[in-house]
Amino acid sequence: MKAPGAKLQPPEKHQIPGVKIFNRQQTKKISTRLLRQIIASLCMELKIENTELGINLVGAKEMAELNWKFLQHKGSTDVITFDYAALKRRKKKCLHGELFVCVDEAISQSTEFKTTWQSEIVRYIVHGILHLLGHDDSCAEARRKMKREENRRLRELSRRFALSKL
């Protein structure tokens, strides 16, 4: 799946089938290899059967443009999720979508929440994947439930991976 405005990159060794990472920001150097391993572990843990997922790491300017174009919200945000498989998912656990993750927001929020920008990026990916699996955060009760699941998954991933190496 080609992300909007992204150039296709040659496949890397150890690429997870069905997951493509497009690093379109220049704020931080990111290990896409480690990020693929983290996403693969998360997908295995969630028992996802089929994956077609684009992960786009972007800067604040691009995120603000996407946020306005698709959601009519001003300014940047941490993650935007596009679900392309709402009907398929009802039959089996599959992901077919795209996540736009703002690295600049991760840096900013890591200071605010006293965490690392790397763990914030992983949190945003977990959050987006949970949305693709049908989790909702539009009302307070659903948001609390989703946040608990997000925190649990992030804790599990941080035990298995050195997120600071991202």
Contacts in CASP RR format, 6 or more apart in sequence:
PFRMAT RR
TARGET T0000
AUTHOR 0000-0000-0000
METHOD contacts of the structure
MODEL  1
MKAPGAKLQPPEKHQIPGVKIFNRQQTKKISTRLLRQIIASLCMELKIEN
TELGINLVGAKEMAELNWKFLQHKGSTDVITFDYAALKRRKKKCLHGELF
VCVDEAISQSTEFKTTWQSEIVRYIVHGILHLLGHDDSCAEARRKMKREE
NRRLRELSRRFALSKL
1 20 0 8 1.000
1 52 0 8 1.000
1 53 0 8 1.000
1 54 0 8 1.000
1 97 0 8 1.000
1 98 0 8 1.000
2 8 0 8 1.000
3 20 0 8 1.000
3 22 0 8 1.000
3 54 0 8 1.000
3 56 0 8 1.000
3 98 0 8 1.000
6 22 0 8 1.000
6 24 0 8 1.000
6 56 0 8 1.000
9 20 0 8 1.000
9 22 0 8 1.000
12 32 0 8 1.000
12 33 0 8 1.000
14 33 0 8 1.000
14 36 0 8 1.000
14 37 0 8 1.000
15 36 0 8 1.000
16 36 0 8 1.000
16 39 0 8 1.000
16 40 0 8 1.000
16 43 0 8 1.000
16 51 0 8 1.000
17 51 0 8 1.000
18 51 0 8 1.000
18 52 0 8 1.000
18 53 0 8 1.000
19 36 0 8 1.000
19 39 0 8 1.000
19 40 0 8 1.000
19 43 0 8 1.000
19 51 0 8 1.000
19 53 0 8 1.000
19 54 0 8 1.000
19 55 0 8 1.000
20 53 0 8 1.000
20 54 0 8 1.000
20 55 0 8 1.000
21 32 0 8 1.000
21 35 0 8 1.000
21 36 0 8 1.000
21 54 0 8 1.000
21 55 0 8 1.000
21 57 0 8 1.000
22 54 0 8 1.000
22 55 0 8 1.000
22 56 0 8 1.000
22 57 0 8 1.000
23 30 0 8 1.000
23 32 0 8 1.000
23 57 0 8 1.000
24 56 0 8 1.000
24 57 0 8 1.000
24 58 0 8 1.000
24 59 0 8 1.000
24 62 0 8 1.000
25 57 0 8 1.000
25 58 0 8 1.000
25 59 0 8 1.000
25 62 0 8 1.000
25 103 0 8 1.000
25 104 0 8 1.000
27 59 0 8 1.000
27 103 0 8 1.000
27 104 0 8 1.000
27 107 0 8 1.000
28 103 0 8 1.000
28 107 0 8 1.000
28 117 0 8 1.000
30 57 0 8 1.000
30 103 0 8 1.000
30 121 0 8 1.000
30 166 0 8 1.000
31 165 0 8 1.000
31 166 0 8 1.000
34 161 0 8 1.000
34 165 0 8 1.000
34 166 0 8 1.000
35 55 0 8 1.000
35 121 0 8 1.000
35 125 0 8 1.000
35 166 0 8 1.000
37 161 0 8 1.000
38 122 0 8 1.000
38 125 0 8 1.000
38 157 0 8 1.000
38 161 0 8 1.000
38 163 0 8 1.000
38 166 0 8 1.000
39 53 0 8 1.000
39 55 0 8 1.000
39 125 0 8 1.000
39 129 0 8 1.000
41 157 0 8 1.000
41 160 0 8 1.000
41 161 0 8 1.000
42 125 0 8 1.000
42 126 0 8 1.000
42 129 0 8 1.000
42 153 0 8 1.000
42 157 0 8 1.000
43 51 0 8 1.000
43 95 0 8 1.000
43 129 0 8 1.000
45 153 0 8 1.000
45 156 0 8 1.000
46 93 0 8 1.000
46 129 0 8 1.000
46 133 0 8 1.000
46 153 0 8 1.000
47 93 0 8 1.000
48 93 0 8 1.000
48 94 0 8 1.000
48 95 0 8 1.000
48 133 0 8 1.000
49 92 0 8 1.000
49 93 0 8 1.000
49 94 0 8 1.000
50 88 0 8 1.000
50 92 0 8 1.000
50 93 0 8 1.000
50 94 0 8 1.000
50 95 0 8 1.000
50 96 0 8 1.000
51 94 0 8 1.000
51 95 0 8 1.000
51 96 0 8 1.000
52 84 0 8 1.000
52 85 0 8 1.000
52 94 0 8 1.000
52 95 0 8 1.000
52 96 0 8 1.000
52 97 0 8 1.000
53 95 0 8 1.000
53 96 0 8 1.000
53 97 0 8 1.000
53 98 0 8 1.000
53 99 0 8 1.000
53 129 0 8 1.000
53 132 0 8 1.000
54 97 0 8 1.000
54 98 0 8 1.000
54 99 0 8 1.000
55 98 0 8 1.000
55 99 0 8 1.000
55 101 0 8 1.000
55 125 0 8 1.000
56 98 0 8 1.000
56 99 0 8 1.000
56 100 0 8 1.000
56 101 0 8 1.000
57 101 0 8 1.000
57 103 0 8 1.000
57 121 0 8 1.000
58 66 0 8 1.000
58 100 0 8 1.000
58 101 0 8 1.000
58 102 0 8 1.000
58 103 0 8 1.000
59 76 0 8 1.000
59 102 0 8 1.000
59 103 0 8 1.000
59 104 0 8 1.000
60 75 0 8 1.000
60 76 0 8 1.000
60 102 0 8 1.000
60 104 0 8 1.000
60 105 0 8 1.000
61 76 0 8 1.000
62 100 0 8 1.000
63 75 0 8 1.000
63 76 0 8 1.000
63 77 0 8 1.000
63 80 0 8 1.000
63 100 0 8 1.000
63 102 0 8 1.000
63 104 0 8 1.000
63 105 0 8 1.000
64 74 0 8 1.000
64 75 0 8 1.000
64 76 0 8 1.000
66 80 0 8 1.000
66 100 0 8 1.000
67 73 0 8 1.000
67 74 0 8 1.000
67 75 0 8 1.000
67 76 0 8 1.000
67 77 0 8 1.000
67 80 0 8 1.000
68 74 0 8 1.000
68 75 0 8 1.000
70 80 0 8 1.000
70 82 0 8 1.000
71 80 0 8 1.000
76 102 0 8 1.000
76 104 0 8 1.000
76 105 0 8 1.000
77 102 0 8 1.000
77 105 0 8 1.000
78 101 0 8 1.000
78 102 0 8 1.000
78 105 0 8 1.000
78 106 0 8 1.000
78 109 0 8 1.000
78 120 0 8 1.000
78 124 0 8 1.000
78 127 0 8 1.000
79 99 0 8 1.000
79 100 0 8 1.000
79 101 0 8 1.000
79 102 0 8 1.000
79 124 0 8 1.000
79 125 0 8 1.000
79 127 0 8 1.000
79 128 0 8 1.000
80 99 0 8 1.000
80 100 0 8 1.000
81 97 0 8 1.000
81 98 0 8 1.000
81 99 0 8 1.000
81 100 0 8 1.000
81 127 0 8 1.000
81 128 0 8 1.000
81 131 0 8 1.000
81 132 0 8 1.000
82 97 0 8 1.000
82 98 0 8 1.000
82 99 0 8 1.000
82 100 0 8 1.000
83 96 0 8 1.000
83 97 0 8 1.000
83 131 0 8 1.000
83 132 0 8 1.000
84 96 0 8 1.000
84 97 0 8 1.000
84 98 0 8 1.000
85 94 0 8 1.000
85 95 0 8 1.000
85 96 0 8 1.000
85 97 0 8 1.000
85 132 0 8 1.000
88 94 0 8 1.000
88 96 0 8 1.000
89 96 0 8 1.000
89 132 0 8 1.000
89 133 0 8 1.000
89 134 0 8 1.000
93 133 0 8 1.000
95 129 0 8 1.000
95 132 0 8 1.000
95 133 0 8 1.000
96 132 0 8 1.000
97 132 0 8 1.000
99 124 0 8 1.000
99 125 0 8 1.000
99 128 0 8 1.000
99 129 0 8 1.000
101 121 0 8 1.000
101 124 0 8 1.000
101 125 0 8 1.000
102 124 0 8 1.000
103 117 0 8 1.000
103 121 0 8 1.000
105 120 0 8 1.000
105 124 0 8 1.000
106 117 0 8 1.000
106 118 0 8 1.000
106 120 0 8 1.000
106 121 0 8 1.000
106 124 0 8 1.000
107 117 0 8 1.000
107 120 0 8 1.000
109 115 0 8 1.000
109 120 0 8 1.000
110 116 0 8 1.000
110 117 0 8 1.000
110 119 0 8 1.000
110 120 0 8 1.000
113 120 0 8 1.000
116 163 0 8 1.000
116 164 0 8 1.000
118 163 0 8 1.000
118 164 0 8 1.000
118 165 0 8 1.000
118 166 0 8 1.000
119 154 0 8 1.000
119 158 0 8 1.000
119 163 0 8 1.000
121 166 0 8 1.000
122 154 0 8 1.000
122 157 0 8 1.000
122 158 0 8 1.000
122 163 0 8 1.000
122 166 0 8 1.000
123 150 0 8 1.000
123 154 0 8 1.000
126 150 0 8 1.000
126 153 0 8 1.000
126 154 0 8 1.000
126 157 0 8 1.000
127 146 0 8 1.000
127 150 0 8 1.000
130 146 0 8 1.000
130 149 0 8 1.000
130 150 0 8 1.000
130 153 0 8 1.000
131 137 0 8 1.000
135 142 0 8 1.000
135 145 0 8 1.000
135 146 0 8 1.000
135 149 0 8 1.000
136 142 0 8 1.000
136 146 0 8 1.000
137 143 0 8 1.000
137 146 0 8 1.000
137 147 0 8 1.000
157 163 0 8 1.000
END
